[in-house]
Amino acid sequence: MVKTALIQMRVTGNPEENLRNALSLTKEATSAGAKIICLPELFMNRYFPQKEHFDDGISPEDIAEELSGTTVTAFAKLAKEQHAVIIVPFFEKCANPGQDAAGAAKYTYYNSAAVINSDGTVFPPYHKMHIPFDPYYFEKNYFAEGCEITVFETTYGRIAVLICYDQWFPESARIAAVKGAQAIFYPTALGKIREYESEETAEGDWMEAWRTIQRGHAIANSVWVAAVNRVGVEDGLDFRGGSFICDPFGNVVADAGDEPAVVFADIDFDLNDDIRTGWGFMKNRRPDRYHAITDSEDEHFLSEGWHTSPKNLPETPKKCGYRMPAEWEPHDAVWLAFPHDEETFEDIDA
């Protein structure tokens, strides 16, 4: 059994205060016996990508940190002292090799997570792969896309870290599982638009959808899943928490509610193999038949801003007559923020 903790916290406008609070809560978790601890996405700052651009006078260079910066260094010291594995999301700046060339950008910026082993060793960070661009989630204006899903071989188990929007993509969870992850952690910043929070979302309960898809990842891949969100009102967004841990059968074994909390669960990695044997999902996969997900590059499709096109393949949802606007077409009124309808955001270009 590995005792695991999620730090569901409020985030202030003072990064130093946020760091002190996060360190204190993490130490509280380790004092209670936690061996793997995960903090929420971008916890050092209020969620700045809800604005299309930084305010005048604010530079990303001043807010972002390198891997060797203050935040990760402080948690590396704590991890070594407490013999714990700590997942530390942060706004990362990476120096570009050609930064001295005329006109070259000095840094590339990522929405990152550092995984620190129990001896204080800092693994190369995970860079968020799926970057949203929706009302109140204008992340494409701030972060470059990551390129690799990594499984970290830690003292207490093999873990993968995927960040927030990554959690809506089943391919990411499957890759992590195929690479050997026993648990997937999802540091998150998911909130509701305050201006419309009194209105019901036509589709249903979006927090329940958020939880359901991650429980589905746990079931489909026979892995533990842990999602940690922030709480509190930050400008236009109301973050509702809801951090949870579920087992490989999708059972929620720990739930933080909607207030600041440190939530614990004992994770038994032996359960992964027991459930995987029972379901048989992994051994009965047909990866040789999944080429429609990744094959084909269509020039027109790419010119519209999409990464890959299934249009030239003989048997795809589009060819079969199914309309999938969120994937194959400009996604009118398909937003990450809630509510997300044309009436609310009629002036936003997809």
VOFIMAR-875718 format. One record per residue (C-alpha): residue in one letter; x, y, z. Coordinates in steps of 0.25 Angstrom, whole numbers, plus 2048, in hexadecimal, padded with zeros to 3 digits. Layout:
N
AXYZ...
***
This chain:
350
M800800800V80580E7FDK7FE819804T7FB8247FAA7F78337FCL7F183E7F4I7F284C7F8Q7E68547F4M7E98627F8R7E58717F5V7EE8797EDT7F18887F0G7F78937E8N8048927F0P80D8877EBE8168867F7E809884800N8058797F7L8128727F8R812873807N80486E808A8078627FEL81485E805S80C85E812L80185680DT80B84C807K81284B814E80584881BA80283D811T810837813S80E838822A802830820G809825819A80782980AK812824801I80D8297F4I8078387F4C8018407E8L7FF84F7E8P7F58567DEE7F885C7D1L7FF8697D1F7FD86A7E0M8088757E1N7FF87F7DAR7F08837D8Y7EB87D7CBF7F18887C2P7ED8817B4Q7DE8857B7K7E38927B0E7E78927A2H7F48987A5F7FC89D7B1D7F98AB7B6D8018B67B2G80E8B67B9I80E8A87BCS81889F7B5P81888F7B5E8278907B7D8248967C5I81A88C7C9A81F87F7C3E82A8777CAE83586D7C5L83585F7CAS8408637D3G83886F7D8T8338727E6T8268697E6V82C85C7E1T83985E7EAA8308607F7F8288547F4A83484B7F0K83A84F7FEL82D84B805A82C83E7FDK83A83A801E83783D810Q82A836810H82D82A807A82182D7FEV81E82E7F0I81883C7ECI8128417DFV8148507DEP80C8577D2F8138647CEF81386F7C3E82186B7BCK82A8737B4C83486B7ACA8408737A6N841872796P84E86E791G84E879786Q849884790D85588C78DA85288D77EA84B89A779G83C89977BA83D88B782A83388978DK83B88879AY83287D7A1T82787379DY81C8727A8Y8158657ACN80A8617B6S8138577BDA81384D7C9A8208497CFV82183B7D6I82A83B7E2N82F82D7E7S83082A7F6D83F82D7F5G83D83B7F0T8408377E2V8398407D8F8348387CBP8338407BEP8268477BEY8198437B7H81484E7AEK80584E7ACM80184979EH7F384D79BI7F285C79CP7E486279CF7E086F796D7D287379BP7CB87E7A3Y7D287F7B0Y7DC8757ACF7E587C7A2E7F18737A4K7F6873796N7FA881798Y80387D7A3F80886F7A2A80F867797E80B858795G81284D79CC816841794E81883579CI81082D7A7T81A8287B1V81981D7BCF8218207C8E8288157CFT82781A7DET82A8137EBY81C8107EDG81780C7E0R8168107D1I80E81C7CFA80A8257C3V8068347C4L7FC83A7BAI7F78487BCC7E884D7BDY7E484E7AED7EB8417ABQ7E183A7B4W7D683B7A9F7DF83379FP7DE8247A1E7EB822798S7F38287A3A7EF81F7AER7F08137A5I7FF8177A1A8028197AFA7FD80B7B3V8048047A7K81180A7ACG80F8047B9A80880E7C2Q8018097CEA7FB8167D2I7F88227CAF7F88307D1Y7F083C7CBP7F38497D1T7E88527CDA7E28607CDL7D385F7C9G7C98697CCK7BC86F7C9I7B987C7C3R7B48857CEE7AB88E7C5Y7A38817C2E7A48797CES79687A7D1E7928747C4E7908667C1T7998607B7A79185A7ACE79A84D7AAG79984A7B9D7A284A7C5W7B084D7C0M7B784A7CDE7B183C7CCA7B583B7BDW7C383F7C2R7C48347CCT7BD8297C3I7C782A7B8Q7D38287C2R7CC81D7C8G7CA8177BAH7D98187B8A7DC8107C5I7D28057C1A7D78057B2N7E68047B6S7E57FD7C4V7ED8087CAW7EB8117D6V7E681F7D3A7E882C7DCA7E38397D8V7E68467E0N7DF8537DER7E08617E4V7D58687ECG7D08767EDV7CC8827E5E7D78887DBD7D28947D3G7C888E7C9L7C987F7CDD7C48787D9F7CC86B7DCR7C48617E3G7CE8567E7G7C98487E6S7D78427E7F7D68337E8I7DD8257E7C7D78197E0D7DB80B7E0P7DD8037D3F7CF7FE7D3G7CA80D7D3N7C680D7E2V7C881B7E8V7D08187F5A7D38267F9D7CC8337F7A7D08417FBG7C38497F9D7C28577F6E7CB85E801P7DA85E803A7DE850808V7E9846808V7E3839803F7E982B805A7E881D800D7F0810801I7F380B7F3D7F67FC7F1F7FD7FA7E4D7FA7EB7E4L7EC7EE7E1N7F07F37D3D7F47E67CFD7E87DF7D5I7DE7E87CER7E67E87C1T7E57D97C1G7D67D97C3W7D37E37B9G7DC7DF7AEF7DC7EC7A8M7EB7EE7A6K7EE7E07A0N7E27E0797R7E67EE790R7E87EF781P7F27FA77FD7F57F5771R7E67FA76EY7E7808775H7EE80F769A7E3818767I7E681F773T7F482476FD7F6821760S7F582A754E7F8839753D7EF84174AE7F484F746H7E7856746F7E3850753L7F1855759S7EF862753E7E286475BG7EB862768W7E985476BH7F484A76ET7EF83D766S7E483A75DP7DD82D75BK7D683274FN7DD829745L7DC81C74CP7D1813747E7CA810755T7C981C75EP7BD822766K7BD82D75BK7BD82474FC7B281B756G7A9827758Y7AB82B767R7AD83976AM7B883C774P7B984B775A7C384B781E7CD843779W7CB84576AE7C5852768P7C686076EH7C085E77BD7B586877CA7AF86978AV7B885E790W7BF86479BL7C88607A7A7C286B7B0F7B48697B5P7A986D7B0H7AE86B7A2D7A386F798E7A287878CE799882793T7A388479EF7AF885795E7AA88A788D7B5893785I7C0889788D7C788377BA7CA87477C
***
